[in-house]
Amino acid sequence: MKERTWRRRAAWATGALLAALGVAGCGGPAPVKPVETSLIRPDCYTVDPYAKLRIAKPPEGVPDKMAMFLGAWGGGAWDGAVCHDLYVLKVEKSGAAVVFDAHGPGYSSDATAFTRRGQIGDDGRLRVKKGPAQVEYWVENGQLHGVRRLGTREARIILTPRT
């Protein structure tokens, strides 16, 4: 009798463990989270640049799908937690871009800002390498959407134009 009870409990525990692993996403890539308006945080603060950032006019021949990235974008937070501003300072006809990338505390203990280089692909997405992370931005409905990938982890954001 005890043997049968033990086997039932073991079978139940094994089933529960497998179900928990399935819910936790073990055994495959995590599903992509849908973009939500909670990623917009108008009150977000990152850093104040030491000097006025100059946003260049696009050179002649730069396609509109590349030129639309130019400008100051902000008011968003990665997964609603880490504030982020992105200033796209320059876009070349080749798709090469120069950005000023600012974050509030969260990925490190301090707010940070860096000038980085990126590339706008034929698919209309701006890709920027940030240390081990790869970030991809695209313009949709007048907002700058982004996804930050680090290993198997993904974070999402929505930024709005700053004046």
Residue pairs with C-beta under 8 A, 6 or more apart in sequence:
21 27
25 31
29 152
30 152
30 153
30 154
32 154
33 79
33 154
33 156
35 145
35 156
35 158
37 158
38 80
39 76
39 77
39 78
39 79
39 80
39 156
39 157
39 158
40 75
40 76
40 143
40 158
40 159
40 160
41 75
41 76
41 77
41 80
41 83
42 75
42 160
43 75
44 74
44 75
44 76
44 77
44 83
44 84
44 85
44 104
45 83
45 104
46 74
46 83
46 84
46 85
46 102
46 103
46 104
46 111
46 113
47 85
47 102
47 104
47 111
47 112
47 113
49 87
49 100
49 102
49 113
53 72
53 87
53 89
53 100
54 89
55 70
55 71
55 72
55 87
55 88
55 89
55 90
56 70
56 89
56 90
56 91
57 70
58 66
58 67
58 70
58 91
59 92
59 93
61 93
62 91
62 92
62 93
65 120
65 124
66 91
66 95
66 97
66 120
66 124
67 91
68 139
69 88
69 91
69 97
69 120
69 126
69 137
69 139
69 144
70 88
70 89
70 90
70 91
71 87
71 88
71 161
71 162
72 85
72 86
72 87
72 161
72 162
72 163
73 85
73 86
73 87
73 88
73 144
73 159
73 160
73 161
73 162
74 84
74 85
74 86
74 159
74 160
74 162
75 159
75 160
75 162
76 83
76 84
76 144
76 157
76 158
76 159
76 160
77 83
77 84
77 104
77 157
78 84
78 106
78 148
78 155
78 156
78 157
79 155
79 156
79 157
81 106
82 103
82 104
82 105
82 106
82 107
82 155
83 103
83 104
83 106
84 101
84 102
84 103
84 104
84 146
84 157
84 159
85 101
85 102
85 159
85 162
86 99
86 100
86 101
86 102
86 137
86 144
86 146
86 159
87 99
87 100
87 101
87 102
88 97
88 98
88 99
88 126
89 98
89 99
89 100
89 115
90 97
90 98
91 97
91 120
95 119
95 120
95 121
96 117
96 118
96 119
96 120
97 117
97 118
97 119
97 120
97 126
97 128
98 115
98 116
98 117
98 118
99 115
99 116
99 117
99 118
99 126
99 128
100 113
100 114
100 115
100 116
101 113
101 114
101 115
101 116
101 128
101 130
102 111
102 112
102 113
103 111
103 112
103 113
104 111
105 111
114 130
116 128
116 129
116 130
117 128
118 126
118 127
118 128
118 129
119 126
119 127
120 126
120 127
121 127
124 138
124 139
125 136
125 137
125 138
126 136
126 137
126 138
127 134
127 135
127 136
127 137
128 134
128 135
128 137
129 135
130 148
132 150
132 151
133 148
133 149
133 150
134 148
134 149
134 150
135 146
135 147
135 148
135 149
136 146
136 147
136 149
137 144
137 145
137 146
138 144
138 145
138 146
139 145
142 160
142 161
143 158
143 159
143 160
144 158
144 159
144 160
145 156
145 157
145 158
145 159
146 156
146 157
146 158
146 159
147 154
147 155
147 156
147 157
148 154
148 155
148 156
148 157
